[in-house]
Amino acid sequence: MASWVAVSSSVVEYFEGEDFYRCGYCKNESGSRSNGMWAHSMTVRDYQDLIDRGWRRSGKYVYKPVMNQTCCPQYTIRCRSLQFQPSKSHKKVLKKMVKFLAKGEISKGNCEDEPMEPTMEDSVAGDVALINKLDIQCDLKTLQESLESEEKKKGRSAKKAESNELIQSQHTEEKLGTGEPSHSVEVHTVPKPGKGADLSKPPCRKAKEIRKERKRLKLTQQNPAGELEGFQARPEPLFPPKAKSNQPKSLEDLIFESLPENASHKLEVRVVRSSPPSSQFKATMLESYQVYKRYQMVIHKHPPDKPTVSQFTRFLCSSPLKAENPPNGPDCGYGSFHQQYWLDGKIIAVGVVDILPHCVSSVYLYYDPDYSFLSLGVYSALREIAFTRQLHEKAPQLSYYYMGFYIHSCPKMKYKGHYRPSDLLCPETYVWVPIEQCLSSLENSKYCRFNQDPEAVDEGRSKEPDRLQVFYKKTTMPYGVYKKQQKDPSEEATVLQYASLVGQACSERMLLFRN
């Protein structure tokens, strides 16, 4: 019974945060503080409940900032995707992409500041040593060794395709430190013998249907099992067609705007399961890592030897989330995925996401710096919102897009508040409050309780700690039984702190590993 529970339940190892560390946002050398736990395995239900209490994962490490003590309080933010309407700046980014795909046009002038998260290791800077130590227990070894082996085979100069059908040769001179593409980037513009299609006229519906059918056929051929891995085709309309042409276009209309047959470029978005790694993920992992390496070197100014295979697999490939495929869930199932952006047969960006019962949670984005002119940070966020709406069609309870943490005290992180309507999580009562109601308080104080009801309390708080589940000596037992066997007085304080942070429901479902 104990072994079955260990396999079926979340298993975590909690570590009390006692010291202050370097902050990845304001760079304060001793300002950041958080509590964390190593998740040996975790159900999507438990992780959903944890992020609704202010937790967030980095690889298999799950952490929660000590909000009233850390230098840059990090508030969980979610966008209500079904009510989302793109702003003028969002539309500008989407139109820029369409022009580039259709005609190869590259916007001139200064590009918008690209939203940029700190590196994954910076966001949990104080815990990196612990993560490295615990990495021995993690199941990265096989994945990491296979990637290192592949990288050695390829060599630094080899950039040929793994698949003749998917990946074309890349002849790019890296132009470090710029947001514009280097002059040697091959645009692969399709020769135009004439003026081409009359773009002032709407495309023939029959031709459009033919193109859609070709895409469906291609997806079917790539995925005979019917998984949502491969081309992410345009979803069916979420809402009835608009009767009036003067109504604003929906997000989907702007993203999936029809392109001419002789379009200069082809963009495909593929959703591949990263944990456990699917065959498509394994086949493209090396190319994905190379994009990540260039991103770290150019955008975050890392030396060439720092973006290691180990770092990549630890933070962006490894996940504690179990793959779950319930009949009432999305076709791709729940768990951890990489959303790959393929331009003309090569990966130019990857969005790391978790698909959970109530949301799509954005983990990280990295992209080829040569395509910074496409504002891929904004574009990928809009695609992920549209993806959330698409999944909602099959799984009605899934309707939110979680953007990680909103940090009002860090100017570079305020961009997340531009995706509206959105809510911030109250750090004391764990209820969602519209961001508009929070901003005035945040202007006056870094740390705020957003719930205006002074009598309100955390409804999900730990009320019966003795019911907390412990995994000890290969046996599952309630904490009430376990504590009778312990003589260390500090043990109880640590367990009670863990219970208060994860809440009663998770403390009863998850297994707290003790040795």
N, C-alpha and C positions, 0 to 999 in steps of 0.2 A: 504493500500500500504506500509506504514512504517513497519508494523509488518511482512509483507511478505519479505521485503528487509532484515529485521533483521535476519530472519531465513535463507535466501539464501546466504547472504554475510558474509565475515569475520567481526567479531566485536572485536576490540582491545581497550585496555586502556593503554595509554602511560605514562611512568614515566621517567622523566629526571634524568640522573645520575649526581650527584653533588659531591659525595665524593669518596675517594679512600678506597679500602677494601683489605682484606687479599687475596693474590694470591694463588690459588690451585696448581700452578706449581712450582714457585720458593720459595713459603712460605713467601714472603715479606708481612709483616703485613699491609702495607698501599700502596701497589703498583698497585693493579688492579683497573681498571675503565671501566665501560660499561654503556650503555643505554639499557633500556628494556621496555617491554610492556606485559601486561597480555592478552593472547588471549582467549576470551570467546568462540570463534569458529573461524575456519579458513579453507578456501578452499585449496586444494592441489596446485592449480595454484598460489595462493598468496604466499604460503610458498615456492614454487619453486623459485618464483621471489625474495623472501626475502633472501633465502640462497645464491642466486646469487648476493646478495649485502652485504654478510658478516654476515648475521644473523644466529642464531642457537637456537633451543629450548631445554629446560629442563623441561619436563612435559608440562604445559600450559604457562610457562614463556618463552618468546622469547627475546633474548638479542643480543646485538652487541657491541663488545669491542670498546673502544675509542682508535683506533690503534696508534695514534701518542702520546698518553699519558700513556697508560697502560705499566706496567713493562715487560710483556711478550706478545708482539704482536702475535695475533692468526690469521693466514691466512687460509682461506677456501681452502681445497685441494680436488681435484677430480681425479680419475683414469679413463683413457679411457679404459674401460673394454674390448671392442672388439679387441683392439690391445695388450692387456695384455699378457705377457709371463712370467710364473713363473721363478724366479731366482733359483740358486742352493740351497740356504737355504730354499726357499719355497718348492722345490721338496723334500728336506730332511724331512720336516715336514709332507708332504703328504705321503711319503713312510713309515714314522714312524707309521702313523695312519693305513695304510694298513697292515703292519706287526703285529700290535697289534690286529687288527680285525681278521686277518687270523689265527695267531698262538698264540696270547696272549703274544707276545714278548714285554718286557718293556725295552726301551733303557737304557743302563748303562752309568755311567759317569755324568758329569755336563750337566744340561739342558741349552738350550739357554735362555738368558734373555727374559722373557715374556713381550711384550709390555703392558703397563698399563696406563690407563687413570686415572686422579684424580677421586675422588668420585664425583657423580653428584652434590652434594651440594657444594663441594669445587669449582667446575667450575663456580658457580654463588654465591660465598661466600658472597659478599656484598649485595646480594638481597634476602638472605634466610629469613630474618625477614619479608620482604615485601611479599614474597611468602607465608609464614605461615599465615600472616594476610589475604591475598587475598584468601587463601585456603577455607575460609568460603563460598566464592561465587562459588567454584568449585564443580562439581558433583561427588566428590569422596566418599561422606558419605556412600551411600548404599554399594558400592563396598568394602570400607574399613571395614564397620561393618560386612559384611558377611565373610570377610577373618579373622577378629579377632575372630568371633564366631567359625569358623572352627578350628582355631588354638587352642582355648580353649578346644574344643572337643577332638582334637588329643592328646593334652598334650605333654610335652617335650619328654617323653620316647616312645611315640607311633610313629612308622614309617611304619605302615602297609599301604597297597595300598588303594587308592580310587576306583580303578578299577582293578578287578582281571585279566583282559586281558592285561592291559598296564603297571601297576606298581608293581614291585616285592619288597619284604621286603629288607631293607637295614640294614646290620649289620656292621657298620663302627665305629671304635674308632677314634675320631678326633685327628690327630697328628698336632697340631698347629705349624705354623712357618716353615714348610718344603714344598718343591716343589715335593717331592717324595710321592707316595701313602703310607698310613699307612699300616703296615704289616697285619692288620686285614681286609683289603678290600677283599671281596670275588670276585674273578676273574671270577667265573662261567665257568671255562674251560670245554669245551665239551670233554668227555672221547673219546679217540681214540683207538678203538679196534685193528686197524692195522696201516699201514703207511698212509692210506687214499689215496686221489687222487694224481696222478702223477702231481705235480705242474710244472714240466719242460715242460709239453705239454699244448698247448692252450686248454681251456675248450670247450667241445662239443657245437657247436652253437645251436643245438636243445635243449639241456638242458638249455642253457642260455635264449633262447626264452621262455621256460616253466617258468623259474624263473621270468622273466619280466612280464609274463602274470599273475602269482600269485600276484605280487606286484600291478599290475593294478587292479586286482579283489579286493584285500584287500582295496585299496584306494577307489574304487567304493562303497564297502560295508560300509566303514567308512563315506563316504560323498556322499550320494545319490543325493544331490543337485548339485554335480559337482563342489563344491568350492575347491580352492587350500588350503584346510586345511587337514593336515594329512601327509602322507608320501610324501616326495619330491623325486620322482623317477628320474632316470637319464633322462635328457632332450634329445630330438632328437639332432643329431649332428648339430652344428652351421655351420660347413663348410664341404665340400665334403670329403669323406674318402681319406686318404693319399695313394697315389699309391706306394710310396717307404717306406719300413719299416725302413730305416735309418733316416727318418725325426723325429724331436723331437715330443714327445707326447704333446697333447694339455692339457690345464688345466683340462678339463672334463675327458680325458683319465686317468689322474693321480688320480683324485678324485674318479671316479667310476670304478676303476680297479676291474676286476672280482675276487671274493673270492671263495674259495673252498666250497663245500656243507657243510662240517663239520667245518666251520669257528668257532673260539673260541668265537667271540663276534658279536653282531648285532648292527649297528648304523643306526638310522633313524633320519631324519631332518623333522620337522613338522612346517609349517607356519600357525600361528593362529592369527586371528584379535584380537587386544587388546583393540581397541576403535572404536566403542562401543564393549564391550567384547562379543566374541562369546561363544557358549556353551562349546567348547573345551577349550577355555581360562579359563573360570570359573572353569571347572572341574579340571584343573591342576594348578590353581593359588597358592594354598597352598604349593604344592611341589616346585613350581618355587620360591616362597618367601623363603623357607628354604635354597635353593641353594644360593640365594642372601645374606641371613644372614650369612652363613658360609663364603662366599667370602669376605664380608666386615670385618668379624672378623679375618680371617687368612691373607688375602692379604693386607688389609688396617689397620689392628691392632685395629679395633673398639671394644669397650667393648660389652658384650652380649646384653646389654639393648639399645644400640644405633641404630642398624639396625632395626628400627621399621616398623610396618605394614604401618603406615602413611607415612613414608619416602619412602617406596617401591612404594606405590600406587601413591604418588604425583609425583615422578620423573620418574618412569619407566612404569607405567600403564596408567596414565591419559594423554590424548593428545587432543589438540584443533582441530586436523585434522578431517574433515568430511569424512566418508566412501563414496567413489564414485565408481561407476561401469559402466563406459561408454562402449558402444559396441566395440570401437576400443582400449580399454585398456587391461591390463593383466587380465587373468582369475580370479585372486584373488581380483582384483580391486585396487584402490588407498587408501592410508591412513596409519595407524599405526599398526604394527604387532610385534609379538614375534616369533623369529625363534628358536624353541626348538630342542636341540640335545639330543636324547634318546639313551642311551647305555644299552642294555640288559633290557629294560623295565623301566628305570628310567632316569630322567632328569639330565644331567651332565653339561649343559651349555645353556645359553639363550642369543641370540643376539637380541637387540631391534632395529628395523629398521622402516623407513618411506619409503613407495613406492610412488614416485611422478611422474609427467608427463615425466620428462627427466632423472630421476635417482633413484637409491636405496641409501638412506641416512642412514648411520650407526649412531645410537644414543648412544648405550652403549652395553657392553658385561659383563656378570658375569658368573662364572663357579665354579664347585665343586673343591676346592683346591687339593683334593686327586688325581685329574687327570691332574695336572699341567705338568706332564711329557709328555703329548700329545701336548704341545704348542698350547692350544686351542685358544689363542688370534690370532696367525698367521693362524691357521687352519680355524677358523670361518671367517676371512677376505677373505681368498681364496674361501670359500664356498659362501660368499656373492657376490664376483665378478662373480663366475659361475652362481649364481642366477640372477644377473643383466643381464647376457648374455642370460639366459633362457627366462626372461621376454621380452627381446628385440625381440625375435622371434614373439611374438604376438603384441607387441607395439614397432614398429621400432624407434619411437622418444625417447624411453627410452634406453639409452646406457651408462650412466655414473654411477660410484660408488663413492659417496661422503663419505670421511673418517673423516668429522668434521674439526677440526683445525690442521694445521701444525705449530709447534712452534719451530723455528730453535734455539732459545736461550735456549731451554730446551732439554738436551741430550736424556732424556727418550722418548721424543715425536718426535724425528727425524725419527723413524722407518717408519712413514707413507710415507716418501719420497722414500722408497724402492719398492713401488708398482708402477711400471712404464709401459707405459708412463703416467705421471700425470702432472697436471697444478695447479698453484697457482693463486688466485684471486687478482688482483691489488686493493689495498685499496682505490685508488683515482678515477680510471676510470672504475672499475668493469669489466675489460676484463680479459680473461684467458691467462696466460703466461706459457709456458713449464717450469717445475721446474729447469731444467738444466740452463736456462737463469737467474734464480733468485738467485741461491746459492752463487755466488761470491759477489753479492750485500749484501746478508744477513750476510756474513762473516765480512763485514765492518760496518754494522749498523743493529740494531734490527728492526728498522722501515724502510721500503723501498717502493718506488713507482716502480712497476715492468714495467709499460708501458714506453717504452723508447722515445715515441713521446712527446716532451715537449708541443706541441700544443693540444694534446688530452685532452678531457674533459669527464666528466660523461654524456653519451648520455641519460641516463634514469633519470637524475636529475629532481627535481621539478622545473617546469617552470611557472606553473599557479596555485599557492597555493589556490586561491579562488575557484578552482574546487574540492579541497579536500572534501571528504564526512564526515559529522559529524552526529553522532546519539545523539540527545539531546531531553530530555523530550519525549521519545518514538516517535520522529519524525526524519526523515532523511532530511538533508539539506546541500547545499554547504557551505563551510567555508565562502565564501563571504557574505552569508546571516547571518550566525551564528555570525560573528564577530561584526556585527552592534548591536547585543544585549548585548555585553560584555563590561564591564568597567575596568576590571583588565588588566593593561598593560603587566603583565607577561604572560598572556594567549597567546598572539600572538607569543611571542618568543618561547614558548613551542611547539605550533602547527607548527610553521615554522621549528623548529628543527626536529620534527617528520617527516614532509614532506620531508626534505632533506635526511633523513636516509632511508626512505622506497621507495623513488622515486615517479615520477609522476604517473605511471601506478597503483601501489598499493594504492596510496593515493586517487585515483579516484574510486577504486573498494572496498577497505576496509572501514569499518565504524569506525571512531574514536569516542569512547564513551566519552562524557563529562557530568558532573553533576553539 
